């Protein structure tokens, strides 16, 4: 399963976060083709579209994670 492969990739490279890029062949609807994993992926363009909710949610998740690690 693709999710398991992404988790394995992140574990192998000791990543806590990764923005994965894939492409799909729209003619054959084949398996996703891996392009890259960016450990500092950009998502800030979504803030403009979604009233800053992505950054706010990510910040909350990071705080919760940090508090759980104590």
C-alpha positions in Angstrom: 0.0 0.0 0.0 1.3 3.5 -0.9 0.9 4.8 2.7 3.1 2.0 4.0 5.7 2.7 1.4 5.7 6.4 2.3 6.1 5.5 6.0 8.9 3.2 5.2 10.7 5.9 3.1 10.4 8.4 6.0 11.7 5.8 8.5 14.6 4.9 6.3 15.6 8.6 6.0 14.8 9.5 9.6 12.1 12.0 8.5 9.4 13.3 10.9 7.6 15.1 8.0 7.7 14.7 4.3 5.7 16.2 1.4 5.5 13.5 -1.2 4.9 14.3 -4.9 3.5 11.8 -7.3 2.0 11.8 -10.8 -0.7 9.6 -12.3 -1.0 8.6 -15.9 -4.5 9.9 -16.7 -4.7 7.6 -19.8 -3.9 4.3 -18.2 -4.7 5.1 -14.5 -1.7 3.2 -13.5 0.1 3.2 -10.1 1.3 6.6 -8.8 4.8 7.4 -9.9 7.0 8.8 -7.1 8.7 12.1 -8.0 10.2 13.3 -4.7 9.8 13.7 -1.0 10.5 17.2 0.3 11.3 17.2 4.0 10.4 20.9 4.2 7.4 20.9 1.8 5.5 24.0 0.9 1.9 24.3 1.7 1.7 28.0 2.5 -0.2 28.6 -0.8 -3.1 26.8 0.8 -3.3 29.4 3.6 -4.4 32.0 1.1 -7.1 29.7 -0.2 -8.3 28.4 3.1 -8.2 31.4 5.4 -4.9 30.3 7.2 -6.4 27.1 8.5 -3.6 24.7 7.3 -0.9 26.6 9.2 -3.1 26.9 12.3 -3.8 23.2 12.3 -0.2 22.3 11.7 0.9 24.5 14.6 -1.6 22.9 16.9 -0.4 19.4 15.9 3.2 20.4 16.5 2.4 21.8 20.0 0.5 18.6 20.9 3.3 16.4 19.6 5.9 18.4 21.6 3.8 18.2 24.8 3.4 14.4 24.3 7.2 14.0 24.1 7.8 15.4 27.6 
